């Protein structure tokens, strides 16, 4: 059974995370489509900055490159909003939370309204997409937008002003994203974003990493912190067994969505 264009392109991106180069003929045979269909897929992914087009196929972008926020949201894995749903259930009335910028982390914003309380939550963020995503909930909660240098590619602010501002506060939880997660730690392409993530982690009692399954066993430009710095990882699928065992060994919680239920190391959680 053939799959749709968007899912096919997502699978091509996943294939490039395993193999550094893919060929048009191989992909056409695998997906049972014409080679011209695959060429159009690769051209579209290349135009969005997600892959590097090469003669006869394509290769993965170097670890120092990342498309902008809008492009990452357009090519996000199916169901990655489930990560936002699970994260939203962790926020309690009266909590002070810090929310990072990013395509996955911004999925938390719409689902905060599904867990309202009599007491306001205080939200500190450097991301305008988070504030906009909260909708009417942003009026009910106490939302604090960080100062800093605006980056239109990420719809967020960064820099020394952002970091120093965050250090004035203390939070119950920080929700952050990353470009990749491996046993060596979690990393990101955007060096300015790394400084903000570290400041949020430093000022929060708990740090929850929100990543989809395509980020596992991937390493990028700058390491944010070792995995031991995390309280837990919120994801759409369980990590590969080796990484899962390592996270379990060092005491990092895994909250994953499986078969339409939230799972913690494979067990249903309330």
C-alpha positions as CSV (number, residue, x, y, z in Angstrom):
1,X,0.0,0.0,0.0
2,X,1.4,3.3,-1.1
3,X,1.9,6.1,1.4
4,X,1.2,9.8,1.0
5,X,3.7,12.4,-0.1
6,X,4.3,13.9,3.4
7,X,4.8,10.6,5.1
8,X,7.1,9.5,2.3
9,X,9.3,12.6,2.7
10,X,9.4,12.0,6.5
11,X,10.6,8.5,5.9
12,X,13.3,9.8,3.6
13,X,14.5,12.1,6.3
14,X,14.5,9.2,8.8
15,X,16.5,7.1,6.3
16,X,19.1,9.9,6.0
17,X,19.6,9.7,9.8
18,X,20.7,6.1,9.4
19,X,22.6,6.3,6.1
20,X,24.5,9.4,5.1
21,X,23.5,9.1,1.4
22,X,20.4,7.8,-0.4
23,X,19.9,7.1,-4.1
24,X,16.8,7.9,-6.1
25,X,16.5,4.4,-7.6
26,X,16.7,2.8,-4.2
27,X,14.0,5.0,-2.7
28,X,11.7,4.6,-5.8
29,X,11.9,0.8,-5.4
30,X,11.4,1.0,-1.6
31,X,8.3,3.2,-1.8
32,X,7.0,1.7,-5.1
33,X,6.8,5.0,-6.9
34,X,8.4,6.4,-10.0
35,X,11.9,7.8,-9.9
36,X,10.5,11.2,-10.9
37,X,8.3,11.2,-7.8
38,X,11.3,10.7,-5.6
39,X,13.2,13.4,-7.4
40,X,10.4,15.9,-6.7
41,X,10.4,14.8,-3.0
42,X,14.2,15.3,-2.8
43,X,13.9,18.7,-4.5
44,X,11.2,19.8,-2.1
45,X,13.2,18.7,1.0
46,X,16.3,20.4,-0.4
47,X,14.5,23.7,-1.0
48,X,13.4,23.6,2.7
49,X,17.0,23.1,3.8
50,X,16.4,19.7,5.2
51,X,18.8,17.7,2.9
52,X,21.6,18.3,0.5
53,X,20.7,17.4,-3.0
54,X,23.4,15.4,-4.9
55,X,23.6,13.8,-8.3
56,X,21.6,10.6,-8.3
57,X,20.3,11.1,-4.8
58,X,20.7,13.2,-1.6
59,X,22.7,13.3,1.6
60,X,22.0,14.5,5.1
61,X,22.7,18.1,6.0
62,X,25.8,18.7,8.1
63,X,25.5,18.8,11.9
64,X,25.9,22.6,11.9
65,X,22.8,23.3,9.8
66,X,19.2,23.5,10.8
67,X,16.1,24.8,8.8
68,X,14.0,27.5,10.4
69,X,11.1,27.0,12.8
70,X,8.4,27.1,10.2
71,X,10.1,24.6,7.9
72,X,10.7,22.2,10.8
73,X,7.1,22.4,11.8
74,X,6.0,21.6,8.2
75,X,8.1,18.5,8.1
76,X,7.6,17.3,11.7
77,X,6.9,13.6,12.3
78,X,3.3,12.5,12.4
79,X,1.7,12.9,15.8
80,X,4.4,15.0,17.3
81,X,1.7,17.1,18.9
82,X,1.2,14.1,21.3
83,X,4.4,15.1,23.0
84,X,2.8,18.5,23.8
85,X,-0.3,16.7,25.2
86,X,1.8,14.6,27.5
87,X,3.9,17.6,28.7
88,X,0.7,19.6,29.3
89,X,-0.5,17.1,31.8
90,X,2.6,17.6,33.9
91,X,1.9,21.3,34.6
92,X,0.1,21.9,37.9
93,X,-1.9,24.9,39.2
94,X,0.5,27.5,40.7
95,X,3.6,26.1,38.8
96,X,6.3,28.3,37.5
97,X,7.6,26.9,34.2
98,X,10.2,27.9,31.7
99,X,9.6,26.9,28.0
100,X,12.3,26.9,25.4
101,X,11.9,27.8,21.7
102,X,11.5,25.1,19.1
103,X,9.1,23.2,16.8
104,X,8.5,20.4,19.3
105,X,8.5,22.4,22.6
106,X,6.0,24.9,21.2
107,X,3.5,22.0,20.9
108,X,3.1,22.3,24.7
109,X,1.4,25.7,24.5
110,X,-2.1,24.7,23.2
111,X,-2.4,21.9,25.6
112,X,-1.7,23.9,28.7
113,X,-5.4,25.1,28.6
114,X,-6.5,21.5,28.9
115,X,-5.1,21.3,32.5
116,X,-6.3,24.6,34.0
117,X,-6.4,25.3,37.7
118,X,-7.8,27.8,40.2
119,X,-4.3,29.2,40.7
120,X,-2.4,30.8,37.9
121,X,0.7,29.2,36.3
122,X,3.6,31.5,35.6
123,X,5.2,31.0,32.3
124,X,8.6,32.3,31.3
125,X,9.6,31.9,27.7
126,X,11.9,33.3,25.0
127,X,9.6,32.1,22.2
128,X,6.8,34.1,20.7
129,X,5.3,30.9,19.1
130,X,4.7,29.6,22.6
131,X,2.8,32.7,23.7
132,X,0.7,32.8,20.5
133,X,0.0,29.0,20.9
134,X,-1.4,29.5,24.3
135,X,-4.2,31.6,22.9
136,X,-6.7,32.8,25.6
137,X,-4.8,30.9,28.2
138,X,-2.1,33.5,27.9
139,X,-4.6,36.0,29.4
140,X,-5.4,33.8,32.4
141,X,-1.8,32.7,33.2
142,X,1.0,35.1,34.1
143,X,3.2,35.0,31.0
144,X,6.6,36.6,31.1
145,X,8.4,37.2,27.8
146,X,12.2,37.3,27.9
147,X,14.1,40.3,26.4
148,X,16.8,39.7,23.9
149,X,17.8,39.8,20.3
150,X,15.0,38.6,18.0
151,X,15.7,35.8,15.6
152,X,13.0,35.7,12.9
153,X,14.0,32.2,11.8
154,X,13.1,30.8,15.3
155,X,10.5,33.4,16.2
156,X,12.4,33.8,19.5
157,X,14.9,35.9,21.4
158,X,18.4,35.0,22.4
159,X,21.6,36.6,23.8
160,X,23.1,37.8,27.0
161,X,20.0,39.8,27.9
162,X,17.9,36.7,27.7
163,X,20.2,34.6,29.8
164,X,20.7,37.2,32.5
165,X,16.9,37.8,32.7
166,X,16.2,34.1,33.2
167,X,18.7,33.9,36.1
168,X,16.5,36.3,38.1
169,X,13.8,33.6,38.4
170,X,13.3,30.2,39.8
171,X,11.0,27.6,38.3
172,X,9.4,24.2,39.1
173,X,9.9,22.8,35.7
174,X,11.8,23.6,32.5
175,X,10.6,22.2,29.1
176,X,13.3,22.3,26.5
177,X,14.1,20.9,23.1
178,X,17.2,19.6,21.3
179,X,18.4,18.7,17.8
180,X,19.8,15.3,18.9
181,X,20.0,12.9,21.8
182,X,22.7,10.3,22.2
183,X,24.4,8.5,25.1
184,X,27.1,11.3,25.1
185,X,24.4,13.9,25.9
186,X,21.8,16.1,24.1
187,X,22.9,18.6,21.6
188,X,21.7,21.4,19.3
189,X,22.6,23.2,16.1
190,X,21.8,26.7,17.4
191,X,24.7,27.8,19.7
192,X,22.7,30.9,20.9
193,X,19.8,28.6,21.9
194,X,22.2,26.4,23.9
195,X,23.0,29.2,26.3
196,X,19.3,29.8,26.9
197,X,18.6,26.1,27.5
198,X,21.4,25.9,30.0
199,X,20.1,29.0,31.9
200,X,16.6,27.4,32.1
201,X,18.0,24.2,33.4
202,X,20.1,26.0,36.0
203,X,17.1,27.9,37.4
204,X,14.6,25.0,37.4
205,X,14.0,22.1,39.9
206,X,13.2,19.7,37.0
207,X,14.2,19.6,33.3
208,X,12.1,17.8,30.8
209,X,13.4,17.2,27.3
210,X,10.8,17.2,24.5
211,X,12.0,15.4,21.4
212,X,10.5,13.1,18.8
213,X,11.9,9.7,18.0
214,X,13.9,10.9,15.0
215,X,16.3,12.8,17.4
216,X,17.5,9.7,19.1
217,X,21.1,8.6,18.4
218,X,21.9,11.9,16.7
219,X,24.7,14.3,17.6
220,X,25.0,18.0,16.6
221,X,27.2,21.0,16.8
222,X,27.2,21.8,20.5
223,X,26.5,19.6,23.5
224,X,23.9,21.2,25.9
225,X,24.5,18.9,28.8
226,X,25.0,15.2,29.8
227,X,21.8,13.1,30.0
228,X,22.2,12.9,33.8
229,X,21.1,16.6,33.9
230,X,17.6,15.6,32.8
231,X,14.6,14.7,35.0
232,X,13.0,13.0,32.0
233,X,12.4,12.7,28.3
234,X,9.0,13.2,26.7
235,X,8.7,11.6,23.3
236,X,6.4,10.0,20.8
237,X,8.2,6.6,20.8
238,X,10.5,4.8,23.1
239,X,14.2,5.3,22.3
240,X,16.3,2.5,20.8
241,X,17.1,-0.3,23.3
242,X,20.7,0.7,24.0
243,X,19.8,4.4,24.6
244,X,16.7,3.4,26.6
245,X,18.8,1.1,28.9
246,X,21.4,3.9,29.4
247,X,18.6,6.4,30.4
248,X,17.1,3.9,32.8
249,X,20.5,3.2,34.4
250,X,21.2,6.8,35.1
251,X,17.6,7.4,36.4
252,X,16.2,9.6,33.6
253,X,12.4,9.0,33.2
254,X,11.0,8.2,29.8
255,X,7.4,9.3,29.0
256,X,6.4,7.9,25.6
257,X,3.2,7.6,23.6
258,X,2.4,4.0,22.5
259,X,-0.8,2.7,21.1
260,X,-2.7,5.8,22.0
261,X,-1.6,5.7,25.6
262,X,1.2,7.4,27.5
263,X,3.8,4.9,28.5
264,X,6.6,5.1,31.1
265,X,9.2,2.5,30.1
266,X,6.3,0.7,28.4
267,X,3.9,0.8,31.3
268,X,0.7,2.9,31.2
269,X,0.9,6.0,33.5
270,X,-2.0,8.0,34.9
